């Protein structure tokens, strides 16, 4: 079975959320806070099991830039300076399902 592919990404400053549509018909909204707190970066996730750091105080964080990484992901830049997370389409789909 083919993995869902994003067909549209909309970064809403007013909602502080990424609205994403996938080609399987799913529309998801992922709060910027969730994206920052669950960043796939080593800074947040650590380098191995049990090393994940709890990130707090990100209720008002904004995404200031999004840069494509090949055809499989996007690197998000947050207004608190965090920019090392590469969000694959699969990871965004999983976050969207969790946020629903």
SVG drawing of the C-alpha trace seen along z (x, -y; Angstrom):
<svg xmlns="http://www.w3.org/2000/svg" viewBox="-11 -35 34 37">
<polyline fill="none" stroke="black" stroke-width="0.4" points="0.0,0.0 1.3,-3.4 2.1,-5.8 0.0,-9.0 1.7,-11.9 1.0,-15.6 -0.8,-17.5 -1.0,-20.8 0.7,-22.4 -0.7,-25.7 1.1,-27.4 -1.5,-29.4 0.0,-32.0 -3.5,-32.9 -4.3,-29.3 -0.6,-28.6 -1.0,-25.3 0.1,-23.5 -2.9,-22.4 -1.9,-19.5 -3.9,-17.6 -2.8,-14.2 -3.6,-12.4 -5.6,-9.8 -8.2,-12.5 -7.2,-13.2 -7.0,-16.8 -5.1,-17.3 -4.2,-20.3 -1.1,-20.0 -0.4,-22.8 3.0,-24.5 3.4,-23.7 3.1,-20.0 5.6,-20.3 8.1,-22.0 7.6,-19.7 7.8,-16.6 10.5,-17.7 12.4,-14.7 15.7,-16.4 18.4,-14.8 18.1,-17.9 14.6,-16.8 14.5,-13.0 18.1,-12.3 20.4,-9.8 18.9,-6.6 16.0,-5.1 15.0,-6.9 16.9,-10.1 13.8,-12.2 13.8,-15.6 10.5,-17.2 10.1,-20.6 7.8,-23.1 6.8,-26.7 6.1,-26.5 2.5,-27.5 3.1,-30.6 5.9,-29.3 5.6,-30.1 7.0,-28.4 9.0,-31.1 10.2,-29.0 9.8,-25.6 12.5,-24.2 12.0,-21.1 14.4,-18.2 14.5,-16.1 11.0,-14.7 10.5,-13.0 10.5,-15.7 10.5,-19.4 12.8,-21.2 10.9,-23.6 12.4,-26.7 10.8,-28.0 10.9,-31.5 12.7,-30.3 15.7,-29.4 15.1,-25.7 15.7,-24.5 17.3,-21.0 14.2,-18.8 13.5,-17.1 9.9,-16.1 9.2,-13.3 5.8,-13.0 5.2,-9.8 6.1,-11.5 3.8,-14.5 1.0,-12.0 1.5,-10.2 1.5,-13.6 -1.6,-14.6 -3.4,-11.4 -2.3,-11.9 -3.5,-15.6 -6.9,-14.6"/>
</svg>
